[in-house]
Amino acid sequence: DEVAKATRTIKERESEIIHRLAVAAEYRDQETGNHIHRVSEYSRLIAKKLGLDEVMQELIEKASPLHDIGKIAVPDTVLLKPDKLTEKEWITMRNHTLYGYKILYDPKIELLRMAAEIALYHHEKWDGSGYPYGKKGEEIPLPARITSIADVFDAWTSERRYKKAWTLEKAFAALEEEKGKSFDPRLIELFTREADAVRDIFIRLKD
């Protein structure tokens, strides 16, 4: 019992530290903390509907908010630039995926291994047109494919300093258009089928 209690305490502390890192990354990008909460819950919803076990659901839920941790290494002149990025600046911005992997990867801690994987691959696209490596289809790790949908959907439906928020209906329609292009078709079908649950998360965690 004492060992089990100590293990739970360690896992709780790990989760809290990881959450704090995710919040720090969001402040760096001048976005709201609720983005990471919504991405976390959208990601778990997809994982659950895909039939992954409780352990995997929890890992994805905890790891997905760290997808943009690498942005803490991107210079302000690029990250916060209000105008269109130059080609050189865009390369610097895209490197946040590599920075995130380097910050997070630890072969001894499963949660950090997954978080590092998500950080590295969450901008890859199903058709191979993403970055940093141009991976396609199931070459892209499943947790990254799941987080990609959650992250983009939340970006579309959230107001930013440079854009207005889309309606949920418009965002769902856009996901359908990108099915098989940017996103795993099977995961999109699972996510859009859960529109009511998605709406509940969106309303509960609305900025």
Phi and psi in degrees as a GROMACS rama.xvg file:
@    title "Ramachandran Plot"
@    xaxis  label "Phi"
@    yaxis  label "Psi"
@TYPE xy
-65.6133  -40.0094  GLU-2
-63.5497  -44.1913  VAL-3
-62.6683  -41.5181  ALA-4
-64.1832  -43.4346  LYS-5
-64.4577  -38.7128  ALA-6
-63.8129  -43.9097  THR-7
-60.7674  -41.8751  ARG-8
-61.655  -43.5822  THR-9
-62.2712  -45.4946  ILE-10
-63.975  -39.8211  LYS-11
-63.066  -40.1975  GLU-12
-68.1646  -39.8966  ARG-13
-59.0473  -45.5177  GLU-14
-63.0726  -41.3032  SER-15
-66.4566  -41.7658  GLU-16
-62.4177  -43.2264  ILE-17
-64.7862  -40.1586  ILE-18
-60.7858  -42.7246  HIS-19
-63.4474  -38.1737  ARG-20
-62.3513  -42.509  LEU-21
-63.943  -41.1567  ALA-22
-62.3773  -41.9175  VAL-23
-59.3358  -41.8363  ALA-24
-64.0426  -39.1796  ALA-25
-66.0617  -41.0693  GLU-26
-61.463  -38.017  TYR-27
-60.2689  -35.266  ARG-28
-93.8201  5.81479  ASP-29
57.3895  35.934  GLN-30
-110.417  173.546  GLU-31
-86.6322  152.792  THR-32
-63.7033  -25.486  GLY-33
-65.8381  -20.5319  ASN-34
-56.608  -46.1515  HIS-35
-68.9231  -32.0428  ILE-36
-68.3877  -42.6007  HIS-37
-66.6533  -44.8992  ARG-38
-58.5145  -41.7648  VAL-39
-59.2685  -47.6707  SER-40
-74.559  -38.3353  GLU-41
-60.5395  -41.6457  TYR-42
-64.1553  -43.9558  SER-43
-64.6471  -37.8709  ARG-44
-58.7923  -46.6926  LEU-45
-63.1357  -45.865  ILE-46
-58.8351  -41.4768  ALA-47
-65.0856  -46.9728  LYS-48
-69.5395  -22.2401  LYS-49
-75.9682  -15.2093  LEU-50
92.4585  15.7993  GLY-51
-69.554  152.021  LEU-52
-71.7348  170.199  ASP-53
-59.3849  -37.4464  GLU-54
-63.0989  -46.7971  VAL-55
-66.6273  -39.2626  MET-56
-57.8214  -45.4249  GLN-57
-67.7014  -40.1184  GLU-58
-61.8579  -45.5077  LEU-59
-65.418  -40.9218  ILE-60
-58.9276  -42.083  GLU-61
-80.5398  -32.8856  LYS-62
-82.9835  -32.838  ALA-63
-59.4286  -34.2712  SER-64
-64.7039  -13.661  PRO-65
-91.6936  10.8311  LEU-66
-57.597  -31.8513  HIS-67
-107.121  19.1028  ASP-68
-58.0967  -28.0206  ILE-69
-65.0202  -14.8919  GLY-70
-66.6588  -16.9105  LYS-71
-67.0093  -15.9973  ILE-72
-98.367  -0.244474  ALA-73
-89.7707  130.663  VAL-74
-59.0949  147.113  PRO-75
-55.6689  -37.9294  ASP-76
-59.8982  -25.1608  THR-77
-97.1343  -51.2711  VAL-78
-61.2966  -39.1023  LEU-79
-105.452  11.1248  LEU-80
-64.8219  126.046  LYS-81
-78.7193  -17.8487  PRO-82
-98.2519  176.507  ASP-83
-63.5147  138.537  LYS-84
-75.9637  146.218  LEU-85
-74.5992  170.056  THR-86
-59.6926  -42.4118  GLU-87
-64.6059  -42.2646  LYS-88
-65.9087  -36.6659  GLU-89
-65.9265  -36.882  TRP-90
-62.9867  -42.8642  ILE-91
-61.5664  -42.4796  THR-92
-64.2574  -43.5159  MET-93
-64.25  -23.8595  ARG-94
-68.5491  -6.70804  ASN-95
-62.5827  -24.1588  HIS-96
-66.5332  -41.0177  THR-97
-71.7127  -40.8158  LEU-98
-61.2768  -43.0329  TYR-99
-60.2424  -42.3998  GLY-100
-62.1371  -44.6915  TYR-101
-64.7262  -36.4665  LYS-102
-67.7467  -39.7755  ILE-103
-95.6011  -30.3306  LEU-104
-63.5705  127.152  TYR-105
-146.646  111.748  ASP-106
-64.3903  -17.2408  PRO-107
-88.2654  -15.593  LYS-108
-118.884  111.982  ILE-109
-57.7271  -41.6188  GLU-110
-62.9142  -41.5729  LEU-111
-72.1806  -33.3159  LEU-112
-60.3538  -46.1461  ARG-113
-66.3074  -43.0354  MET-114
-60.6276  -40.0044  ALA-115
-64.2807  -41.4262  ALA-116
-62.8141  -43.4047  GLU-117
-64.1883  -45.3672  ILE-118
-58.4601  -39.8196  ALA-119
-72.9816  -39.0825  LEU-120
-110.302  2.58652  TYR-121
-71.6744  -7.80726  HIS-122
-105.261  7.21849  HIS-123
-73.5482  153.494  GLU-124
-122.1  151.105  LYS-125
-53.9348  -35.8253  TRP-126
-88.4366  2.76955  ASP-127
90.0115  6.01796  GLY-128
-92.6851  5.50293  SER-129
-89.4939  -166.958  GLY-130
-139.197  161.517  TYR-131
-90.7776  -12.3234  PRO-132
-115.154  -3.20345  TYR-133
67.701  32.088  GLY-134
-69.908  155.552  LYS-135
-136.205  157.204  LYS-136
52.3198  -136.349  GLY-137
-77.9975  2.91353  GLU-138
-64.9551  -27.8322  GLU-139
-79.2758  126.024  ILE-140
-55.9768  140.791  PRO-141
-54.5398  -46.6643  LEU-142
-58.1216  -34.0838  PRO-143
-71.5268  -38.2186  ALA-144
-63.555  -39.5694  ARG-145
-66.9179  -49.2941  ILE-146
-62.9285  -35.7586  THR-147
-57.2551  -44.6786  SER-148
-64.6356  -47.1414  ILE-149
-61.2618  -43.4101  ALA-150
-66.4313  -48.3852  ASP-151
-67.2992  -42.6775  VAL-152
-59.3446  -43.3148  PHE-153
-69.3298  -35.2344  ASP-154
-63.5781  -41.9581  ALA-155
-64.2019  -37.8806  TRP-156
-94.7924  9.18122  THR-157
-115.703  143.871  SER-158
-78.0035  137.01  GLU-159
-124.755  168.687  ARG-160
-63.3692  -18.7913  ARG-161
-112.307  2.81344  TYR-162
-161.351  161.439  LYS-163
-88.4638  158.226  LYS-164
-75.4633  142.369  ALA-165
-81.518  157.763  TRP-166
-72.6667  158.977  THR-167
-60.8786  -37.3875  LEU-168
-62.4822  -43.2768  GLU-169
-64.7761  -40.4012  LYS-170
-66.0235  -41.2439  ALA-171
-63.3461  -39.7001  PHE-172
-63.9271  -38.9564  ALA-173
-66.2021  -37.9858  ALA-174
-60.4798  -40.978  LEU-175
-62.6186  -39.4575  GLU-176
-65.5067  -32.3797  GLU-177
-92.6105  1.3268  GLU-178
-63.4355  123.719  LYS-179
85.466  -7.12036  GLY-180
-107.243  -76.3427  LYS-181
-82.1397  -32.0257  SER-182
-124.883  154.743  PHE-183
-62.4913  118.074  ASP-184
-55.8332  -41.4674  PRO-185
-63.639  -40.3274  ARG-186
-69.4258  -36.2629  LEU-187
-63.1596  -42.9506  ILE-188
-60.5496  -42.8389  GLU-189
-63.1011  -43.479  LEU-190
-67.9663  -47.415  PHE-191
-67.9891  -28.0593  THR-192
-67.2672  -22.1237  ARG-193
-101.7  36.3234  GLU-194
-55.2965  -38.8203  ALA-195
-65.8219  -43.2328  ASP-196
-65.7904  -39.013  ALA-197
-62.3312  -43.667  VAL-198
-62.4895  -39.8678  ARG-199
-61.294  -43.6206  ASP-200
-63.8014  -43.9341  ILE-201
-60.5389  -44.4277  PHE-202
-70.2955  -43.4597  ILE-203
-63.8667  -35.4471  ARG-204
-111.214  23.2681  LEU-205
-62.3612  140.396  LYS-206
